[in-house]
Amino acid sequence: MTKLPNTHLSPEQINLLQIVCTMAWSDGEFSQAEQDLLLSYCSEIFGENEQQKLEIKQYLQSKVTEKQPLEILEDLIPKLSMEEDRELALKLGYMVICISQKTGSNFRINLEEKIAYRRLVELLNLPDETVQKVEWAANNDLERHEQPLEVLKSLLTRLLKRQK
């Protein structure tokens, strides 16, 4: 299914979700728990009935399960016209790579994720103070929660419920 089902998902929200998925895949892994969370949340929030929820899940499945090259950010980032969306993309991207730590790794963010994150920051072209503020807020959110996926769930809820 390539056509988006009749939902309230805006092109901007789809774009942000694609950025999040690209960042999650940056180290070559995107855990099943993260994928399930993303698919369930999108379908629950925007599906008005079981059929529509299933259609949304099927539509987004390819966006979540297929690893996208990092270069896709060059197409996605320019579509973020609002500063708020750019900051949200930064926060979500940062949090996703912090949460998706490779199994057995002692580092919070590995080399592949660092490269992806640097590219994201570069393309977003936000002031250094804004980047620091967003990272600080993301780290604060992650430290306050025992379950990092709950933080991601909260941010995705905010993203997906926002009306354009």
N, C-alpha and C positions, 0 to 999 in steps of 0.2 A: 504494500500500500504506500504510494508516494504522496497522495493528496491528503492534506490535513483534514480530519473530520470536522464537521460543523461544531466548533467549540468557541470558547471565549479566549483561547490562547492567541495572543497577539504575535505578529512577526518579531517584535522586540523581545518578547518572552522566549520564543523559540530560539532566537539568536543567543540570548544569555544562557539558555540550557545547553546549546551546542558548545559554547565557550567552556562551561563547567565540565562537560563530558570530555572535551579535548584536553583540559588540564588534568582530569582524573586519569586519562589514558597516557599521560606524558611519560610515565615510567614503564609503560607496557602492561600495566595491571589496572583493572577497575573492578573492585570486588563485587561479587554477586550481591552482597548486602547493600552496597551503595546503588547498584543498578536497580535492584528491587525497590529500594526506597524512592528513587527518582520516578520510576514508572508508576508505582502505586500512588504517590502523591499527585502527580499530574493527572492521572485518570480519576482519582477520587474528587479532586477539586473541580475539574472541568466536565466530568461525565455526568450527565443528568439522568442516565439510566444505565443498566448493565451493558446493553449493546454499545452505547457510546463510550463507556469506560473501556470496553474491550478494544474498540476501534482506536482510541487514543493510545492505549498501551501498545498495540500493534504498530501504529505509526511511529511512536517514539522509540520502539525497540531497536530499529536500525540506527537511530541517532546515538543510542546508548551503547549498544554492543559492538559496533564497528569502530575500530581505532582509526581516528582521523590524524593525518599528518599535522604537525605543529604549524605548518605553513597556512593552514586553514584560518588561523587567527588573523592573518593579514586580510582576509576577506570579511571576517566577522566583526572585528573591532571597529572599523570605520562606520558600521551600521549603528553603532551606539551614539546617538546624537545628544542624549542628555547626560550631564555630569553625574547625576545620581546613578544612572545605569552603568557608567564607567567605574564608579566607586564600588557598586555592587558586584560587578564582574571581577574586580580586583579582590574584594573580600571573599567572594565565593571561590574563586580560583585558588587563592592562598589557603583557605580552609580545606578545600578538597585535597590539595596535595599534602597538607599536614595530616589529614585523616587517612589518606590512602598510602600510608607508609608500607613499604615492601616488607614481607614476612622475613624475619631474621635480621633486619637492618637495625643498627643502633642509632642511626641518624633520623631525625624527624623528617627532613627533606633530603632526598638523594640527589645525585648529580643531574640525572635526566630532568627531574622536577625543577631543580634550580635553573637549568637552562630554559625550560618552558616558562617558568615564572618571570625570569628576567625579560624574556621576549614579550610576555603579556604586559609587564610594566612599561617596557619601551613603546609598545604599540598604543597603550592607553594614554600615554603622554600626560600623565597627571603630575602636578607639582610634587617635589620630594616630601614636603610637609604633609600633603594629603596621603601619599603612600605610607608614610610612617604612622599617621593617625589611623588609617585603615588596618594596617598590620597589627598595631597595638590593640585595637578593638577586637580583631579576630583572635589574637592570642588570649585576650581577656575572656572572650566567650568560650574558647576551648578549655581554658583552665578552670572555669566555673562549672563545667559539666563533666560528670563521670563518663557519660556516653557521648563521644564526639559526634556520632551520627545524629544525635538529638539536636545539636547545634545546627548542623546542615539542614535538618528537617525544618527547623524554625526559620532559617533564612530562605529556604525554598518556598515555604508557606507565604512569607512576605512577598517574594518575587512573583509567585503564581497568582496571588490574590489581588495584586495591584492592578488597577484598571488603567488602561491607556486611553 
